């Protein structure tokens, strides 16, 4: 896949050995994966199975070498407290099954709901995420784990990951057994330059950061997001994948010039809701971000062919499903009523308007 945009160089370089073929990794990312009251009820009515909520988007999740997302909420029952949605999110581990079965490889856990079941909830969540085989960053069971570099290899390219959240909804004030800062990394306390250096020392060739930031339901990044984005880029992060607003925000390439290096850092401020039962306008839309990281002959890596798949959360007759809206513009899904169809079409156009002409629309 070759974009009309010029290939954008990222920070990393790799000493290329003569005769070795250049490496490429096709990546996808989604925004907020939430399990709200309606979704929990749907699963209960379906034998505690969450697969139906994701079946219509399964091909799009799997169609990459590596797919990432933000798991917003805790996993695993806490004592005798029932599973719940807003304001404290807690879902059964069965909610992870369709994500794994349908192609998600990696989860960021740094978000404002990660302490919704206190310290024990963090530990249970990380345990279940690992049991299902996901890579993860952004929530930790102990300080040693938090200090450990998170690196995954995709098609021979070593990716390093960082994650931060701007808040945990004051739940950090209720932490008892350990300090919240040992469990979750906060933007306000972050040393981006030090974090990137320590991660680079462990050997990744490309660094991806997941900041959970901004103002909920605001369709443009605020000043704090832009300031953090600049700091992350200047610290040496190559790709920034943001979340939290629950609506799609624009993305851009930030230009960073340091000495002779001229870098362009892909920055997605918010990819919207991937799945939730939010009712406010625009919260039923999200996108799957699509891009390819490519090794160049001089050892640099470029972020090429950046595109997006608009998604729609279809809520009707007590059911909830996420689907690729472009696929159904001309041929609505069986059973979709006129109101849902009109909103899907409208939302598709809204996302295109937010993204503008600089990125490739993928209708699939």
MOWO-V333828 format. One record per residue. N is the residue number from 1. RES is the residue in three letters. PHI is phi in radians with two decimals (none if undefined). BURIAL is b if it has 9 or more other ideal C-beta (glycine too) atoms within 8 Angstrom, else e. Layout:
# MOWO-V333828
{{N/RES/PHI/BURIAL} {N/RES/PHI/BURIAL}}
This chain:
# MOWO-V333828
{{1/UNK/none/e} {2/UNK/-2.13/e} {3/UNK/-1.49/b} {4/UNK/-1.26/e} {5/UNK/-1.21/b} {6/UNK/-1.15/e} {7/UNK/-1.06/b} {8/UNK/-1.83/b} {9/UNK/-1.26/b} {10/UNK/-1.78/b} {11/UNK/-1.26/b} {12/UNK/-1.28/b} {13/UNK/-2.25/b} {14/UNK/-2.43/e} {15/UNK/-1.23/e} {16/UNK/-1.43/b} {17/UNK/-1.45/e} {18/UNK/-0.98/e} {19/UNK/1.56/e} {20/UNK/-1.48/e} {21/UNK/-1.24/e} {22/UNK/-1.23/b} {23/UNK/-1.64/b} {24/UNK/-2.47/b} {25/UNK/-2.37/b} {26/UNK/-1.56/b} {27/UNK/-2.04/b} {28/UNK/-2.36/b} {29/UNK/-2.53/b} {30/UNK/-2.16/b} {31/UNK/-1.55/b} {32/UNK/-1.31/b} {33/UNK/-1.80/b} {34/UNK/-2.08/b} {35/UNK/-2.11/b} {36/UNK/-1.64/b} {37/UNK/-1.00/b} {38/UNK/-1.10/b} {39/UNK/-1.19/b} {40/UNK/-1.10/b} {41/UNK/-1.14/b} {42/UNK/-1.03/b} {43/UNK/-1.14/b} {44/UNK/-1.05/e} {45/UNK/-1.27/e} {46/UNK/-2.06/b} {47/UNK/1.21/e} {48/UNK/1.05/e} {49/UNK/-1.94/b} {50/UNK/-1.70/b} {51/UNK/-1.03/b} {52/UNK/-1.08/b} {53/UNK/-1.26/b} {54/UNK/-2.12/b} {55/UNK/-1.05/b} {56/UNK/-1.34/b} {57/UNK/-2.01/b} {58/UNK/-1.04/b} {59/UNK/-1.11/e} {60/UNK/-1.25/b} {61/UNK/-1.18/b} {62/UNK/-1.44/b} {63/UNK/-1.47/e} {64/UNK/-2.83/b} {65/UNK/-1.31/e} {66/UNK/-2.74/b} {67/UNK/-2.13/b} {68/UNK/-2.16/b} {69/UNK/-2.81/b} {70/UNK/-1.75/b} {71/UNK/-1.48/b} {72/UNK/-1.80/b} {73/UNK/2.46/b} {74/UNK/-1.64/b} {75/UNK/-2.17/b} {76/UNK/1.80/b} {77/UNK/-1.12/e} {78/UNK/-1.82/b} {79/UNK/0.99/e} {80/UNK/-1.80/e} {81/UNK/-1.34/e} {82/UNK/-1.10/e} {83/UNK/-1.04/e} {84/UNK/-2.67/b} {85/UNK/-1.75/b} {86/UNK/-0.99/e} {87/UNK/-1.64/e} {88/UNK/-2.14/e} {89/UNK/-1.48/b} {90/UNK/-2.68/b} {91/UNK/-2.20/b} {92/UNK/-1.21/b} {93/UNK/-1.11/b} {94/UNK/-1.03/b} {95/UNK/-1.13/b} {96/UNK/-1.38/b} {97/UNK/-1.02/b} {98/UNK/-1.16/b} {99/UNK/-1.07/b} {100/UNK/-1.21/b} {101/UNK/-1.14/e} {102/UNK/-1.75/b} {103/UNK/2.03/b} {104/UNK/-1.33/b} {105/UNK/-1.87/b} {106/UNK/-2.55/b} {107/UNK/-2.21/b} {108/UNK/-1.63/b} {109/UNK/-2.00/b} {110/UNK/-1.46/b} {111/UNK/-2.73/b} {112/UNK/-1.25/b} {113/UNK/-1.88/b} {114/UNK/-1.28/b} {115/UNK/-1.80/b} {116/UNK/-1.09/b} {117/UNK/-2.10/b} {118/UNK/1.05/b} {119/UNK/-1.06/b} {120/UNK/-1.07/e} {121/UNK/-1.15/b} {122/UNK/-1.08/b} {123/UNK/-1.09/b} {124/UNK/-1.09/b} {125/UNK/-1.07/b} {126/UNK/-1.07/b} {127/UNK/-1.03/b} {128/UNK/-1.19/b} {129/UNK/-1.03/b} {130/UNK/-1.24/b} {131/UNK/-1.03/e} {132/UNK/-1.48/b} {133/UNK/1.57/e} {134/UNK/-1.45/b} {135/UNK/-1.28/b} {136/UNK/-2.78/b} {137/UNK/-2.64/b} {138/UNK/1.86/b} {139/UNK/-2.58/b} {140/UNK/-2.45/b} {141/UNK/-1.57/e} {142/UNK/-2.85/e} {143/UNK/-1.08/e} {144/UNK/-1.10/e} {145/UNK/-1.16/e} {146/UNK/-1.12/b} {147/UNK/-1.40/e} {148/UNK/-1.35/e} {149/UNK/-1.22/b} {150/UNK/-1.78/b} {151/UNK/-2.34/b} {152/UNK/-2.28/b} {153/UNK/-1.75/e} {154/UNK/-2.23/b} {155/UNK/0.91/e} {156/UNK/1.48/e} {157/UNK/-1.63/b} {158/UNK/-1.61/b} {159/UNK/-1.80/b} {160/UNK/-1.89/b} {161/UNK/-2.24/b} {162/UNK/-2.27/b} {163/UNK/-2.63/b} {164/UNK/-2.60/b} {165/UNK/-2.24/b} {166/UNK/-1.44/b} {167/UNK/-2.79/e} {168/UNK/-2.22/b} {169/UNK/0.99/b} {170/UNK/1.16/e} {171/UNK/-1.14/b} {172/UNK/-1.08/b} {173/UNK/-1.28/e} {174/UNK/-1.78/e} {175/UNK/-1.12/b} {176/UNK/-2.06/e} {177/UNK/-1.27/e} {178/UNK/-2.50/e} {179/UNK/-1.23/e} {180/UNK/-1.05/b} {181/UNK/-1.17/b} {182/UNK/-1.42/b} {183/UNK/-1.84/b} {184/UNK/-2.38/b} {185/UNK/-1.50/b} {186/UNK/-1.85/b} {187/UNK/-1.03/b} {188/UNK/-1.19/e} {189/UNK/-1.88/e} {190/UNK/-1.35/b} {191/UNK/-1.93/e} {192/UNK/-1.05/b} {193/UNK/-1.08/e} {194/UNK/-1.14/e} {195/UNK/-1.11/b} {196/UNK/-1.15/b} {197/UNK/-1.09/b} {198/UNK/-1.11/b} {199/UNK/-1.19/b} {200/UNK/-1.06/b} {201/UNK/-1.08/e} {202/UNK/-1.50/b} {203/UNK/1.86/e} {204/UNK/-1.25/b} {205/UNK/-1.70/b} {206/UNK/-2.39/b} {207/UNK/-1.98/b} {208/UNK/-2.00/b} {209/UNK/-2.01/b} {210/UNK/-2.02/b} {211/UNK/-1.56/b} {212/UNK/-1.81/b} {213/UNK/-2.66/b} {214/UNK/1.55/b} {215/UNK/-1.93/e} {216/UNK/-1.04/e} {217/UNK/1.26/b} {218/UNK/-1.59/b} {219/UNK/-1.55/b} {220/UNK/-2.42/e} {221/UNK/-1.13/b} {222/UNK/-1.54/b} {223/UNK/-1.09/e} {224/UNK/-1.11/b} {225/UNK/-1.03/b} {226/UNK/-1.14/b} {227/UNK/-1.17/e} {228/UNK/-1.10/b} {229/UNK/-1.05/b} {230/UNK/-1.14/b} {231/UNK/-1.11/b} {232/UNK/-1.10/b} {233/UNK/-1.12/b} {234/UNK/-1.23/e} {235/UNK/-1.32/b} {236/UNK/2.01/b} {237/UNK/-1.22/b} {238/UNK/-1.68/b} {239/UNK/-2.45/b} {240/UNK/-2.07/b} {241/UNK/-2.11/b} {242/UNK/-1.61/b} {243/UNK/-2.67/b} {244/UNK/2.09/b} {245/UNK/-1.21/b} {246/UNK/1.19/b} {247/UNK/-2.38/b} {248/UNK/-1.29/b} {249/UNK/-2.01/b} {250/UNK/-1.11/b} {251/UNK/-2.26/b} {252/UNK/-2.76/e} {253/UNK/-1.78/e} {254/UNK/-1.53/b} {255/UNK/-1.62/e} {256/UNK/-2.20/b} {257/UNK/-1.97/e} {258/UNK/-2.36/e} {259/UNK/1.12/e} {260/UNK/-1.56/e} {261/UNK/-1.46/e} {262/UNK/-2.17/e} {263/UNK/-1.95/b} {264/UNK/-2.16/b} {265/UNK/-1.86/b} {266/UNK/-1.14/b} {267/UNK/-2.27/b} {268/UNK/-1.77/b} {269/UNK/-1.23/b} {270/UNK/-2.83/b} {271/UNK/-1.64/b} {272/UNK/1.35/b} {273/UNK/-1.37/b} {274/UNK/-1.41/b} {275/UNK/-2.64/b} {276/UNK/-3.00/b} {277/UNK/-2.01/b} {278/UNK/-0.97/b} {279/UNK/-1.84/e} {280/UNK/-1.16/e} {281/UNK/-1.03/e} {282/UNK/1.40/b} {283/UNK/-1.38/b} {284/UNK/-1.60/b} {285/UNK/-2.08/b} {286/UNK/-2.70/b} {287/UNK/-2.63/b} {288/UNK/-1.75/b} {289/UNK/-1.40/b} {290/UNK/-2.22/b} {291/UNK/-2.75/b} {292/UNK/-2.15/b} {293/UNK/-1.71/b} {294/UNK/-2.20/b} {295/UNK/-1.35/b} {296/UNK/-1.84/b} {297/UNK/-1.01/e} {298/UNK/-1.52/e} {299/UNK/1.66/b} {300/UNK/-1.29/b} {301/UNK/-2.09/b} {302/UNK/-2.04/b} {303/UNK/-1.83/b} {304/UNK/-1.94/b} {305/UNK/0.92/b} {306/UNK/-1.28/b} {307/UNK/-2.51/b} {308/UNK/-2.67/b} {309/UNK/-1.94/b} {310/UNK/-1.15/b} {311/UNK/-2.18/b} {312/UNK/-2.38/b} {313/UNK/-1.69/b} {314/UNK/-1.57/b} {315/UNK/-2.05/b} {316/UNK/-2.78/b} {317/UNK/0.98/e} {318/UNK/1.37/e} {319/UNK/-1.85/b} {320/UNK/-2.45/b} {321/UNK/-2.54/b} {322/UNK/-1.83/b} {323/UNK/-2.52/b} {324/UNK/-1.40/b} {325/UNK/-1.12/b} {326/UNK/-1.06/b} {327/UNK/-1.16/e} {328/UNK/-2.02/b} {329/UNK/-1.10/b} {330/UNK/-1.70/e} {331/UNK/-2.55/e} {332/UNK/-1.05/e} {333/UNK/-1.08/e} {334/UNK/-0.99/e} {335/UNK/1.56/e} {336/UNK/-1.29/b} {337/UNK/-1.36/e} {338/UNK/-1.10/e} {339/UNK/-1.11/e} {340/UNK/-1.16/b} {341/UNK/-1.12/b} {342/UNK/-1.08/e} {343/UNK/-1.20/b} {344/UNK/-1.07/b} {345/UNK/-1.11/b} {346/UNK/-1.07/e} {347/UNK/-1.12/b} {348/UNK/-1.03/b} {349/UNK/-1.17/e} {350/UNK/-1.08/b} {351/UNK/-1.14/b} {352/UNK/-1.04/b} {353/UNK/-1.13/e} {354/UNK/-1.15/b} {355/UNK/-1.29/b} {356/UNK/1.26/e} {357/UNK/-1.62/e} {358/UNK/-1.42/e} {359/UNK/-2.29/b} {360/UNK/-1.40/b} {361/UNK/-1.36/b} {362/UNK/-1.96/b} {363/UNK/-1.71/e} {364/UNK/-2.54/e}}
